Amino acid sequence: MPIRTFEATHDGSVDTLDFGFGAKQIVYKNDGSADHTLTISGQDVIIKAGESQRLPLSGEYAVTANGASGGYRAIASDEARPALELAKPANGYAVLEDDSLAGDKVATVADDNATSGVPVVHVIAVAGGADANEDITVADKCEVISASVRYDAAGGTASTLQLFNGADAITDQLDTSGVSDTDYGMFGQLDDDHTVIAAGGTLRATIASGASDAPAAKVFVTCIKRA
């Protein structure tokens, strides 16, 4: 099962890919630092830096780089290989490696969107005990749409848990005193003035415990990405 490879470093000119045999699978890997544009039989396809995409088996392939040079590999094989595919328009299929789909590959969601969006989840580990802040610096702008808590230990006499966007409260205070380690809780309120967290912003879980006996917990914060 031979695999035939066309490899090149882009120099700013237009490269034409010609494999010279009837390939059953073609995968294009952008090894450069800039997005690449493939023109396939007159239709442009964008391959983002560092990503791969399966190409349609018919058509003429011309490759240009958007403002920068960069290496790429077009790998053609005599036999189609199994791969996880995400349906795309008629210009081909995305190819994903195992364990590679994360929130950075999820599209943003607009209000009144006709196409449904994909939620992303931040998990905050709360150690419990005395007053403390547990912070996450979010990589992408997002909007909190719900938050829940799974308790990993029993609660003490008087403690609360609350989510913040930096210094601004997103949720109400959740009473965690007296819970058992099998309990599960939901925050009852979201302040829409503070649910949108900027890229690089701080998502914070705050423990307040007068007796230093707050329960350990995991906080699951469900968001949608925003533009």
C-alpha positions in Angstrom: 0.0 0.0 0.0 2.4 2.7 -1.2 1.9 6.3 0.1 3.2 8.9 -2.4 4.1 12.3 -0.9 4.5 15.7 -2.5 6.5 18.0 -0.1 7.5 21.6 -0.7 8.5 24.8 1.1 6.3 27.6 -0.3 8.3 30.5 -1.8 5.4 32.8 -2.7 4.7 31.5 -6.1 1.8 29.2 -7.1 2.6 25.5 -6.8 0.6 23.0 -8.8 0.2 19.5 -7.3 0.3 16.7 -9.7 0.5 13.2 -8.3 0.5 11.4 -11.6 -1.6 8.4 -10.4 -5.2 7.6 -9.3 -5.0 8.4 -5.6 -7.8 7.2 -3.4 -7.0 9.6 -0.6 -5.2 13.0 -0.5 -4.5 14.8 2.8 -3.0 18.3 2.8 -1.0 19.3 5.9 -0.1 23.0 6.4 3.3 23.0 8.2 3.7 26.8 7.8 2.9 29.7 10.1 0.3 31.3 7.9 -3.0 30.1 6.4 -2.7 28.5 3.0 -5.2 28.9 0.1 -5.8 25.9 -2.1 -7.6 26.6 -5.4 -9.2 23.4 -6.4 -10.8 23.6 -9.8 -11.6 27.3 -9.3 -12.8 27.0 -5.7 -10.8 28.3 -2.8 -10.2 26.3 0.3 -8.5 27.7 3.4 -6.1 25.4 5.3 -5.2 27.0 8.6 -1.6 27.0 9.9 -0.7 23.6 11.5 -3.9 21.9 10.4 -4.8 19.1 8.0 -7.6 18.6 5.5 -8.6 15.8 3.3 -9.0 17.0 -0.3 -11.4 15.9 -3.0 -10.0 13.3 -5.4 -10.7 15.1 -8.6 -9.7 18.5 -9.8 -6.6 20.6 -10.4 -4.8 21.8 -7.2 -3.0 25.1 -7.0 -1.4 26.3 -3.7 -0.7 29.9 -2.6 0.2 31.2 0.9 -1.6 34.2 2.5 1.2 36.7 3.0 3.9 34.3 4.2 5.9 31.3 3.0 5.6 27.9 4.8 6.2 24.3 4.3 3.4 21.9 3.4 2.9 18.2 2.7 0.3 16.8 0.3 0.1 13.1 1.0 -1.6 10.8 -1.5 -2.2 7.2 -1.0 -3.2 4.3 -3.2 -5.7 3.2 -0.6 -8.1 5.2 1.5 -7.2 5.2 5.2 -9.7 5.4 8.0 -9.9 8.9 9.5 -12.3 10.9 11.7 -14.1 13.2 9.3 -16.2 16.3 9.8 -18.6 17.0 7.0 -17.7 20.2 5.1 -19.0 21.7 1.9 -18.3 20.0 -1.4 -14.6 21.2 -1.3 -13.5 18.3 0.9 -13.3 16.9 4.5 -11.4 17.9 7.6 -9.1 15.3 9.0 -8.7 15.2 12.8 -6.2 13.3 14.8 -7.3 11.4 17.9 -7.8 13.6 21.0 -7.2 16.8 18.9 -10.7 18.4 19.0 -10.6 21.1 21.7 -12.3 24.4 22.3 -9.8 26.3 20.1 -11.2 24.6 17.1 -14.9 25.4 17.9 -16.5 28.3 16.0 -18.0 31.3 17.7 -21.8 31.5 18.2 -23.8 34.5 17.2 -27.2 35.5 18.5 -30.2 34.3 16.4 -27.9 31.9 14.6 -29.5 29.6 12.1 -26.7 27.0 12.5 -26.4 25.6 16.0 -23.3 26.2 18.1 -21.0 23.9 20.1 -20.7 24.5 23.9 -17.3 24.4 25.6 -16.6 23.5 29.2 -14.1 24.9 31.7 -13.5 22.7 34.8 -12.3 24.4 38.0 -10.9 22.2 40.7 -11.7 23.6 44.2 -9.4 22.3 46.9 -11.8 23.2 49.8 -10.9 24.3 53.3 -10.2 28.0 54.0 -11.1 31.1 52.0 -9.5 30.9 48.5 -9.8 31.9 44.9 -9.3 29.3 42.1 -8.5 31.1 38.8 -8.5 30.1 35.1 -7.2 32.4 32.4 -9.6 31.7 29.5 -7.9 31.5 26.1 -11.0 32.6 24.0 -13.8 35.1 24.5 -16.8 33.2 25.9 -20.2 33.6 27.5 -21.2 31.5 30.5 -24.5 29.8 30.0 -24.7 27.5 33.0 -22.5 26.2 35.9 -22.8 23.2 38.2 -20.8 21.7 41.0 -19.9 18.1 41.9 -18.9 17.8 45.5 -15.9 15.6 46.3 -16.1 15.9 50.0 -18.6 16.7 52.7 -19.3 20.3 53.6 -18.7 21.9 57.0 -20.8 24.3 59.0 -20.8 27.5 57.0 -19.3 27.9 53.5 -20.3 29.3 50.1 -19.0 29.0 46.5 -19.4 31.7 43.8 -18.2 32.3 40.2 -16.6 35.6 39.1 -15.5 37.3 35.9 -12.4 38.9 37.4 -13.8 40.9 40.3 -17.4 40.9 39.0 -19.8 38.2 40.3 -21.3 36.0 37.6 -23.4 33.8 39.8 -25.2 33.9 43.2 -23.5 32.4 46.2 -24.1 28.7 46.4 -24.5 27.4 50.0 -22.1 24.4 50.3 -22.4 23.9 54.1 -23.7 20.5 55.1 -23.4 18.9 51.6 -22.3 15.3 51.2 -19.7 14.1 48.8 -22.3 12.6 46.6 -24.3 15.8 46.2 -24.6 17.9 43.1 -25.4 21.6 42.9 -26.4 24.2 40.3 -26.0 27.9 40.6 -29.4 29.5 40.5 -28.6 32.9 39.0 -26.4 34.4 36.2 -25.7 38.1 36.0 -25.9 38.9 32.2 -23.8 42.0 32.8 -20.8 39.8 33.6 -21.3 36.5 31.8 -19.1 37.4 28.8 -15.4 36.8 29.6 -12.8 38.4 27.3 -10.0 36.4 25.9 -7.3 36.4 28.5 -9.8 37.2 31.2 -10.1 35.5 34.6 -12.8 32.9 35.4 -12.7 32.6 39.2 -14.3 30.3 41.7 -14.3 31.8 45.2 -14.6 29.9 48.4 -15.8 31.7 51.5 -15.7 29.6 54.7 -15.7 31.1 58.2 -14.7 27.8 59.7 -12.2 26.8 57.0 -14.2 23.7 56.2 -15.5 24.2 52.7 -15.9 21.0 50.7 -13.5 20.1 47.8 -15.4 20.2 44.5 -15.2 20.3 40.8 -17.0 23.3 39.1 -18.2 22.7 35.5 -18.7 26.0 33.7 -20.4 25.6 30.3 -19.9 28.4 27.8 -20.3 29.4 24.2 -17.5 31.1 22.3 -18.2 34.6 21.2 -16.6 36.8 18.5 
